[in-house]
Amino acid sequence: MGQYTIKMPDIGEGIAEVELVEWRVQPGDTVAEDQILADVMTDKATVEIPSPVAGTVLELGGKPGAVMAVGAELIRLEVAGAGNVAAQAPKPASVAAPAAAPAAPPRAAEPAPAVPSAPKAAPQRPPVAAPVAMRAPGEKPIASPAVRQRAWELGIELQFVHGSGPAGRITHEDLDVYLVAGGQPRTAGTGAGYAQRHGEEAVPLIGLRRKIAQKMQEAKRRIPHFSYVEEIDVTDIEALRAQLNERYGPARGKLTLLPLLARAVVLALRDFPQMNARFDDDAGIVTRYQPVHLGFATQTDAGLLVPVLRHAEAMDPWATAREIARLAEAGRSGKAGRDELSGSTITISSLGPLGGLVTTPVINHPEVAIIGVNKIVERPVFRGGAVVGRKLMNLSSSFDHRVVDGMDAAQFIQAVRALLESPALLFVE
């Protein structure tokens, strides 16, 4: 038997280093050729790293969140034959035990490896009557906000729940296993909801969340934002949308407001090309684009992504709706490619029904404009001397004041407003 070292491959596009996001294997696991070993993140997308050989995992090259250079040792395997590591090379201490018995690597009886292995079966749970902390003093449980909220509602202390996710992250399934294994939630009506709560959690920013933080910081640091908010009467376009869905929905698919807004933006950009641009402030060059590569902010479990609807100017609302749905699903499932997550020239950001009345969206650097969509509310307004109910929505948009003047920004949003309030114009060329 020999050892085989897999190094971080050159992903291309001049990328010199990547961030290790998640391990798909753990020490002692048997891997097959072409099996995915790890997920890494570049500046643009998450990339899966496959194994070129079959073998048994001996050592992992880092922990999730580590930044690794191209060519650095990613993982070491034990393989049949001589492998590619010199025989005299010292064997890492962390993998001495698995090397001695590769067919049955030690588990609980041996010291824990540098990166904890994911459990293969339901772990033993602490006794209900006298719970024992499953973590070392000061070690904080890792869980998503949704899992923490559910645990709080169930009265479960996460300190006693085993995490089966990456890096020991606690999942919803772990909560279910804990309850089935005898965990007791707090009883309603005992006043436990008012009990003092102690502890804190340090959550490292890794993977997509780190990239989001870096990009937002860079955008706010480099771009002098100014925002412009306008109220739009969407009563007529909502009525038209309902009619289109009733007539064409079964054959073409149903429309939301977003594809119609995208069409309005595309048409307005014909008269305001300075909004469909990217600013290279290092070179001092603004590049205006004839094609509209429309980014739209999409929330995923991992964080915020901006898939790109390429050549939105060439799509009708139904084609736009289908492509938005496809890209959003690809982003949420982690299957979006780098070319689908980069290259936008202007961005739309929408929180849907949670959109609030006013937002101040952050420009998607190096673009110069972003359009924020707020929620639709029905309010009384005066029309023709009478008070009537109308559906109203604010557009909260931000612009790069270095290259976009306030007057131009206001006129651009007014052009979008005119198209949305007279929706027949969206279908007139």
TORKOLDO-825966 format. One record per residue: x negated, y negated, z negated of N, C-alpha, C, O, CB in turn. Coordinates in steps of 0.05 Angstrom, whole numbers, plus 5000, padded with zeros to 4 digits. Atoms other than C-alpha are relative to their C-alpha. Glycine has a CB too. Layout:
XYZXYZXYZXYZXYZ
...
***
This chain:
498350245000500050005000498249755000496149754988501950004976
501450254998497749305015501749764993504149794989498749965027
498550245005499848585003500149835025498349825041498749844976
499650174977502648115054501049734991503049704977502150135020
499350275008502847365044501549865023500549855046497549844993
498550154981508146965081499649704993500249624971503050085000
500550285005506346235089502349835012503849925029497449915013
497950184990511045645100499549955029497449835037500049744984
500450034971512045635176500249715008501449544994501950175015
499750264988511545025220502749985012503350125032497749955021
497350024991518744825230500349835025502349845039501849894978
499950174976517044325285500649714994501049644971501950115020
499350285002518543595298498149844982498949644971502949974989
502050155015512143385263500450024970499249864956500049725008
499549975029514643615194497650124987496750344994502650174995
502349915014508843685146500650144974499050304964498149774995
499249875025512543895083503050024998504549875011498849844976
497249955004519244155061500650044971498750084955501050255017
499249955027523144224997501250284997503050355013502049794990
498949735005524644924970502649964985502749864963498050174983
497350045011532144934957501050244984502050214962501949935022
498849775013534045644940498550255009497850295032503050025006
501149744994530946334936502350205006504350204991498350114977
498049794994535046904969499150274988500750464988500450015030
501049765011530647434937498549944974498049714968498050155020
501350035025527247554870497850214998497950415012502050024976
502049795004521047934846501250274995503050304978498149924978
498949735003522248674852502050085022502550325025501250044974
498049954979527348614909498650125024496350065030501549755008
501049884974526349034972501349835022503749795023500750305002
499050164978526948625035499550145026497550295029498749715000
500349884973527848835107498949785019499049555013502750105011
501050184980524748525168502349825010504549915015498850155024
498150204991528447885189502049934978503849764983501450095024
498350085022531947845122499349724990496949654990499950204976
500550285009532747125096498850014973499950134954502649835001
501450015026527846985040500749754984501149774959497150015005
499750255014529146255023501349805018501249825043497449904988
499050244986532645615043498249774993497649724970503049944993
501650245004528344995052501449775014502949815033497150045010
498750244989530344285069497949815011496049754998501749864979
501550224987527243795117501449744996503449734981499450065030
498650255002529143075124502750015014504349835009498349785012
497650004984534743285170501950224994504450194996499350025029
498249785004537543965152498750224983496350224978500850125028
500949765014537044615113499250215020500750265039502250104980
501149804981532945155147499650274984498650264962497449915013
500449745012532945905131497450125009496750105032502450195007
502649884994526246255127500350314999500850414977497849904980
499849715000526446995149497350134994495250014995501150105027
502449855005521447535131499150145026500750275039500550214978
501049864976517047785189499450294996499050445015497549865010
500649735006515848445153501950114979503349954966497050044991
498549875021519248945107498150054976495850104980501350265009
501749955023516749035036501549954974503949924974497549845001
498950055026517748914962498949734990496549694992499450234980
500950265009517448214932498250034975499050154955502449824993
501850005023511448124886500049734986500149724961497250075009
500350265012510947374875501349795018501249805042497049934996
498850234986514846744893498149764998496749734978502749934988
501950214998510946134914500749744986499149554985499549945027
499250245013514845614875502850024990504250224995499749765018
497350015011521245414840501749825018500749645031500049914971
498350194985527345084872499549714992499349654968503050074996
500650285005525944344879497149935007496449705009500549934972
502850054994518544434894499649915029501050015047498350254995
500650094973515744074955497550155009495450154996499549685001
502149824990511444544996499049905027500649835045501050295001
501250084975506644375052500250235020500150475012497049914996
500149804979506844745118497450154997495350024996500449885029
502449835003501845325112499650094971497850264967497749855009
500349915028502545385036501350284996503050365012501449804980
499049735005503846075007502949994990503549874970498350154980
497250005007511346185005500850234982502150204962501750005025
499249765015512046894980497950225006496750225028502950095008
501849784996507847524972501550264997503150304978497649994979
498649744999510348224989498050234997495650205005501650035025
501549754998507748924978501150165023503650205025500250174973
499149884975508049285044498450265005496350304993499649815024
501549764992506049955075497649925017497849735033501950195015
502450074985499049935104498249814985498549774961500849895027
502050175013493449445091501149724994500049584977497649975018
499150275004497648805094498249805013496649875030500349944971
501850214989494248145109498549854979497449644984501749805016
501550125022491147995041497650184995497850424994501749974975
502549855004483848205029500350174975501550094955497649814997
499749805022483348814983498849894974499849954953498750265007
501350095024478648444935501549754988500749664967497249935006
498650245010483547864927501350074973502650284971502149915020
498849945026485747824854503050005002504349845016499149794979
497149975000492848044842501249814979500249814957500950294995
498850185019497347524809500950154975502150364977502349855012
499249875025498547684735503050044999503950234987499049834977
497149985002505947554744501250245014503550315010501349755010
498949784985506648144791498650264993498950465008499849955030
501449765006502148654756501850234994501450465003498149954976
498149785007507949054727501450115024501550365027501949904980
498749884976511849124793498150155017498950355029501349785016
501949864983505449334829499550284989499050475005497449855003
500649745012504449904780502350205005501850445006499549984970
497749824995511450184793501849865019504049775011501450074973
498550144980514049894858502850115004504649965011498649995026
497449884994519850374863502149924979504549914984499950315001
498150085021522850154796498849784983497849844961500750254983
501250225014520349474775501449954973503849984971500149745016
498850045027521349314701501949775000501749585015497849964979
498050205003527248904680499949874972498149724966502850115006
499750145026529448704610497750074981497149904964502650084988
502149925019523849094574497449855004495849844986499550295002
502550134994518348694607500449704997502649604997499150075029
499850305002516747944600501349895025501050005047497249874996
498650124978520947504644498049895021496149775013501949784991
501750114980517747324711500349705001502049584988500650125028
499950294998516346604730502649895009503649694999497849905019
497350084991522946554767501950224993501550455002500049955032
498249785009528646944734501450135023502449995041502049894980
498749854978531547484777503049994996504050004973499050295001
497150015001538947464794500950274990499950484998501249945028
499149745011542748004755501350175022502750065040502049964978
498949814981544748624794502750114990504250225006498150225006
497549905011550448814747500949804979499449624971499750294989
498950185020554848474696498350004975498050224963502950084993
501850005023550248254640501550044974503949994973498449744999
498749975026551548414567500649734989499049544992498250164981
499150255011555247864531499549994970499650204957502949945007
500350015028554047614461502650074985504750024996499049724991
497649935015558847864407501749754996500649534991499350134974
498250235004564947424400499949904972500049654967502950085007
499850085028564847424325497549844992497749654976500250244982
502450145006557647184322498449945025496450085030498350154980
501350054974555546874388497049934996496249794977501349775015
502950055000548046864402499349835025500149915047498450264999
500850164977545146324446498450165020496550305012498449754991
501349854980542946614512497649855012496349945030501950085023
502150164989537946064524498149914977498949904954501149755014
502050095020531645824489500949734989502349585002497249995013
499350265011532245224443499249775019496949775029498649964973
500550224982532744594485500650065029500749875045497249924997
499349934972534444974549502949945005504650034990499350305006
497350094994540644684581501250185022499950245041500149705008
498749844979545745094620500449835026500949595024502750114991
499750144974546044914694502750085012503350325015497750075020
497449954988553044854725500949765015500149535008502150094978
498950224985556844434775502149864983503149974964501250105027
497950155015561743894751502650164999504050154979500449735013
497449855000567644344772499950224980501950274966500550105028
500249785019565044924731500149894972501350014954497450165005
500050125027563744474671502949914992503749944969498249764999
497250085006570844194676501750244993503250224973501249855024
498449765006573844884678499350124974501050214958499750215023
500849895026569645124620501049834977501849944957496950014999
498950175020571844524580502950054996503950064973499549705007
497149945002579144664596500550274986502550304972501249995027
499649745012578245394575498850014972499350214957498650215018
501249995026574345214513497650174999497050284977502050094980
502349834999568145594534497549834997497149635010499950165027
502550135004561345384509498050125020497450365019498950034971
501849904979556645444569497450104989496050265003499549785020
502549905011550745564523500050304997497950424997499549874973
499949715004553246284514500850155025501350395024502150064979
499249874975554946424587497550055018495949875023502149825016
502249934982550046794632500549895028502749915038499550315001
499750114973548846454699498750195021496450265018498649735002
501049824980548146894760499349865026498449995045502250215006
500650154976547146344811497049935002495450014985501649745001
502850084997540546054837499049854976500349674966499749835025
501350135023535845844781501750034975501549864957499449715005
498349965023540946124731502449834999503649794977498449954976
497750174999546545664753502650164993502950385003500349875028
497649875008553245844721502249955021502649725029501049904972
497950024980558945984771502750054987502950134964499550195023
497349935009566446064765500250294993501650374974502149925021
499949715005565446814769498750074974499750254960498650155023
501349955026560846784709501949944977502050084957497549844997
498050065020566446454669502050234998502850314976501449735007
498149785000571247004690498850254986500150384970500850085028
501449775013566147544670499849964970500250154955497250055012
500350065028565047204603502650054985502650174963499149714996
497449955013572447214587500850294999501750394979502249845015
499449714999573447934610498450154980499350354968499650115028
501849865018567448144568500549954971499250064954497249945007
499350055028570547874505499649714990500149664967498450174983
500250285008569147134505502749884993504749955006498749835023
497550115010574446744467500249705005498649554993500350074970
499750294997576746064491501249884975502550024959501849935024
498850145023578845544439503050015002504149985024499049714998
497149985000586045614420501249725001500449544986501050154975
498750254998590545044441501549934974502550114961502050005024
498550095024593544634385498350004975499349924954502350174996
501749995024587644734337498549754996497149724975498150235001
501550255002584844044349497250025010495749835006500049924971
502849984991578544314380499449815022497049745026499550295010
500550194979579443834438499049734989497949575004502549955015
501050255013577843274388497550044984496549864972502249894983
502449955015571843614358497649865013497649815037499450304999
502350134989565143274365498550195018498350435013498149914977
501549844981561043514423497149905000496649654999501249995028
502850075002553443524422498550125024499550295038498850094974
501649894978547943664471499849825024501449635026501050275008
500450154976545543384536498850195021497750405014498349754996
501149834979543343654603498449835019499249625028502350145015
501750134980537643454648500350155027499550385028497049994991
499449874974539743614720498049895021498249665028502949945009
502050104980533943574770501449955027503250105035497850215003
499050064973535443254837498350165020496050105025499849705006
501449834981533543794887501750035025504149985025499250274988
498549944975535543974958501349765011500249545013502050224994
498450224987540943564991500449774981500349544990502650115010
499550225018542243164928497649814999497949574997500750104972
502450175000535042914928499849845026499249605025497450184997
500150144975535442735001502049775001501549555011500550195024
498050215001541842344989499049774983499249544991502750114988
501050215018538641964931497949845014497949595013498950134975
502150144986532541794973501149835022500249605026498050205011
498950154977536641575033501649764990501449545002501850185017
498550225010541341144992498249784988498649544992502050094978
501950205011535540814955498649855022498249615021498050144982
501450134978531940685020501849805014501049585022499050215020
498250184986538140385052500549754984500549534996502750155005
499550245016539539914994497549834996497749584994501150084972
502550155003532239724987499349845025498349615023497750194993
500950134975531139555060502149835014501449655029499150225019
497950134985537939305084501549804982502649884962502050205012
498350195014541138655059502950035009503749935030499049715006
497349954993548338885059501849764996501349594978501150244983
497750165007554438455065502550145008502550285029499849715013
497549844995561538725063502249815008502349585001500850154975
497750154990567838495097502450194998502450415008499649915030
497649845005574738745077502449875014502949635012500650034969
497650094986581038685119502350194996501950444996499449965031
497649845003588138925107501350055027501549875044502049864981
498949924974591339295165502750134996503050304978498150205015
497349885000598639475176499950245018499850225042502249795009
500249754985598540205196502750135003502950375009498150194987
497449884999606040305196500550115028501450345031502249794994
499449924973606640345272498250235009499150425023499749775019
501749784991600540785283500650264985500250484996497049924996
499149765015602941265229502550125012502850365014500449934970
497649904987609641305263499350135027500450345034502049775005
500949894975606241425330498650274996499050465011498249815016
501449755006601841955299502050234994501650465003498149964977
498049805006607942325272501450095025502050335028502049884980
498749934975611242305341498150185017499050375029500849755016
501949844984604942565375499650284989499550485004497349865001
500349745012604243125325502450185004502250425008499549984970
497649854996611443325333500250115029501150335034502549834994
499849924972610943345409497750165010498150365025500349755017
502449874989603843565422498550174980496650324987498249795011
501549855021601643875356499750295005497550405003501449964974
500349714996603244605373498050075022496750275021502650125007
501749944977599244565438497249884997495250015004501249905026
502650145002593644065423498849984972496549914969500349725011
501050035027593044075348501049744988501649555003497050014999
498950245013595343565297497849794996495449854992501250084973
501850225004592242885290500249884972502449864961500649785021
500050165023590142535227499549715009499349665033497850094979
500550284992588841785225497149975010496649795026500549814976
502950044994581241885232499450015030498049835039498450224987
500650014971581142075307501149745014499949645032501250245014
498950254988585541465323498349764992497849585008503049964990
501850225008581041015282497450025016496349815024499450024970
502449974984575041305318500449895028498649765039499250305002
499550104973578241135385500149694999499149565017502750115011
499950295002579640425361497249884997496649675009501749924976
502750105003572340345340498550015027497149835034498550174979
501349974974569940605407500849785019499149665033500650285013
499050214982574240115445499049724992498349565008503150005002
500950265009572339525401497049965005496149735009500549974970
502950024996564939675410499349915028497149815033498650264994
500550104973565539515484499549705000497949605016502350075018
500350295001566038785465498049924978497149684977502649874994
501950075021561238825405497850214999497650364980501549994972
502149794998555339255427497949974978496450164973498750005027
502050045021551038955372500650164975498850204958499849714993
499349835023554739395322499250295004498750434985503049984994
500749724993553040045358496950005004496050035027501550105025
502950054997545639975343498550124976499750194955499449705002
501849915021539740205301497749804999496749715020498950295005
502050215004534539725272497450134989497450234967501049784982
502649915009527239935268498649754988497449595003498350125023
501050255012525139405218496950004998495849794994501249964972
502950004999517939635218498949885026497049735026498950294996
500850114974517339485292501449745007500649605026500650215022
498550244994522338915290501650025026501949835041498249775002
498649954975526539225346502850114994503150304979498550205019
497349905002534139305349500650145027500450025048502049764995
499249854976536339845398503050035001504250154983498650285000
497149984996543439785424500550245018499150285038501249745012
499449764985546640415451502649985015504649875005500150244981
497649994985551640505506501850244991504250204988499450035030
498449795011553841195482500649954970499149824956498650285003
499250035029557541205415499750274987501350464991503049894998
500449765015554741745371501049944971499549824955496950095000
498550095024559641675313499550194977500250434978503049995006
500349845025557541925244502549974983503749764983497549914985
497750015019562942095194499250154975498550384975502650125013
500849895026561442205121501850234992504250214994500049784978
498549765007563442905098499050104973496650154970499750225022
500749905026563543145027499850315001501650445011502049914978
500449715002560843855015499450074971498949904955497850105020
500749915027559544274954497249924992496649874969500350304997
502850075005552144104961499649704998497649614988498250125021
500350295000553243354970501049885026502450025042497149934996
499050154977554642835024498350055024495950025024500149714993
501349974974553042995096501349815020503649725015500250295011
498950174979554042565158499650145027497750095042498549725000
500049894973555543005219500449795021501649585015502150235002
500050214979555042645285501850105023501350315035497249945010
498349954977560542635337498749865025498949625028502949884995
501550114978556442545400501949935024503750085030497950205010
498550104977559242145459503049994993504750095007499650185024
497250045008565641955422501549845021503949865023500149864973
498750174980566941465479501350175022503050085037498049815013
499149834979568342065525502250194991503050375006497850165012
498049815011573542405480502749864995502849634986499050124974
497450105007581042305474500450084970498850224959502250125018
499649955029584042335403500150304993499150374972502549874991
499849725007585443085406497250145002496650304985502050145020
502749904998578443255430498349904976496750054965498749925026
501450115023575742795375500750164975499050224959500649714997
499149865024579943145322498850284999498050374978503150025000
501149735000577543835344497050004993496150174978500550135027
502950015005570243635344499449924971497550024959498749815019
500450085028570843295276500450244982498950294963501949774993
499549765016573943925247497850205002497050324982502750135009
502149804996568544365277497549914985496250074971499450035030
502450105013562843925252500350004970498450064955499449725010
499550005029565943845183499750284988498550324967502749884993
500249735010566644595175497150105001496250244983501850195017
502849934998559544705200498349884977496650014966498849925027
501450135021557044205149500650134973498850174957500749714999
499249895025560944505091498950294996498450374974503050004996
501049725001558645215108497050025001495950245000501350175022
502950004998551445005115498950095027496550155029498850174979
500949914974551145195188499549785021498949845044502150195011
500550224981550444505219497149985007495450004989501049734988
502850034991544144425260498949724996500549544991499850085029
501250275004539243855255501049805020501349575014497050035003
499050194980541743555320502949914995503849715005499850125028
497250085008548843545290500149834976502249734968501650264996
500150165024546543165229498249765003497549644983499150174976
501850234996542242625260500749865026502049985044497150095000
499750144975542342095314502549835002503149735024500050195022
497550174999548741715295499249715005497049624998501750034974
500550284994549340995319501849814984501349584982500449955030
498250145018555140775274501550214985502050424995501949805016
498849795017558641125217502749904988503149674983498150064977
497550055014565641175188499950164974499250404974502550095018
499949875026566441345114502849984989504049774988498049874980
497350005010573141565086500250204977499250424979502050085023
499449825023575241855019502950105001503850234982499649854974
497349904998582242005044501949884980501749644974500050304998
498150115019587741944992498749894975499949744960501950224991
501550115023582341784939498649755007496949654991498150214990
501650224990579841194979500149754985498549574991500849955027
499950255015581940654930500949775018501649815041497349944988
499150244985583739954951497749875015498049765037501349804981
502350144988576739684965497550174993497350274971499749714990
502649875005569840014972497849835012498449655028500050295012
502350144988562939764989498150215010496150274997498649814979
501649784990559940315032497149915006496649695013501250125025
502950054994552340375040499450085028500250305037498350164980
500649954972549840325111498250245003496450294987498649755012
501549764994547040965140497549925016497549915040501750205017
502550104988539940715153499050205021499050445016497949964978
500650284993537440545205502349865016501849685031497549995017
497850134986544440365232500449724988499149654969502550174998
499650275010547039665223502949954991503649734983499349805023
497250035008554439785208501250264991500550475001501649885024
498549775010558940255170502949914994503249694983498750144975
497250075004566540255167501250184979501250434982501750035027
498849855022569840465102503050005001504249785003499049894973
497149974998576940725104501250044972500350224957500850235018
498849975026581240625042502850135003503750185025500349724986
497549854999587740965023502349835010502249585009500750114972
497650134991594540795053501949974977502550164963501350155024
498050055020599540475006502449865013502049715032498849834976
497650134990606640245018500749774981501149814957502450205003
499450235016608139544994502049825015502349835039497449844994
498150194987613439005006498549775012496649665000502049904979
501250234987611438475056502349845014504549945018497950095021
498150174986615037895090499650045030497450025041499649704993
500049984971616838015163502649875010504849965005499850295010
497750134990621437535199501849884978504249874982501650185017
498550125021623537215134501350204981502650124962502149835011
498849795017625737885103497750164987495550184998501850185016
501949835014622138325053500550285009502750395006500349974969
499749724991620839015082497650154990495550044982500150015032
502249825008616539605063498350075024499250155045501150254987
501949944978610339705105497650164988497050144965498949745014
502449855008604440185102497549845006497049765029500050285015
502350174998598039805090497550164992497550334975500349754983
502649875006590740015089497849805004497949645022499650255018
502350174997584339645078497750145014497250385009499049904972
502649914990578039725119497949844985497849604987499849955031
502250135014571939585076497450075015496650305014499950104970
502349954982565939515122497549854990497749634980500749935029
502550135008558639355109498249975025498450145044498550174979
501650074977553639045157497249924991496849834968501349785017
502850095005546138915161499849715007499949645031498050185016
499950294995545738165153497549905014497449665022500349854973
502450084985538838145185500649975030499449815044497750194996
499549994971541738295254503049965007503649935030499150265011
497250044995549338205246500949764985500749744960501750264991
498950245012552437525233502850054989504250234999500049775019
497449975012558537455189502349965020504350115019500349814977
497950064981562737165246500350245019502650335024499349755017
499849774982561037755292501350244986502950384998497350085010
498949785016562738255237503049974997504650165001498750034973
497250055004569437925224501550045026503750165027500549724989
498649974974571237895298500150305009502150385021498549845022
500049724994569338625307502250154985503750314996497350134994
497949875016573838855250502849905008504750065008499649954970
497450094990579438415276500850145026503150195031499949695004
499449854976578838765343500950284994502850385007497550015018
499149745008579439435309502949984989504550154994498150124979
497350045012585439165270502149975022504350095020500049764982
498050044978588938935334500750265014503050305021498949805020
499549744987588239625365501750184982503550324992497450145007
498549825018590839985303502949904996504750064992498650024973
497350115005596839515294501650005026504149975024499849724989
498649964974598639585369498950255012497550245032499649755019
501349754993597040325377500350095029498750255038501050214983
499849934971599440375449497549925015496850045035502449875013
502550094987593039995467497850215000496050205016499149744988
502049795002589040605446500050185025498050325031500450174975
499649824978591640975507500049855027500749975048502550164997
500050164976590940405558497149955008495549864991501549744996
502650064989584740345601500149775020498149695031498750255014
***
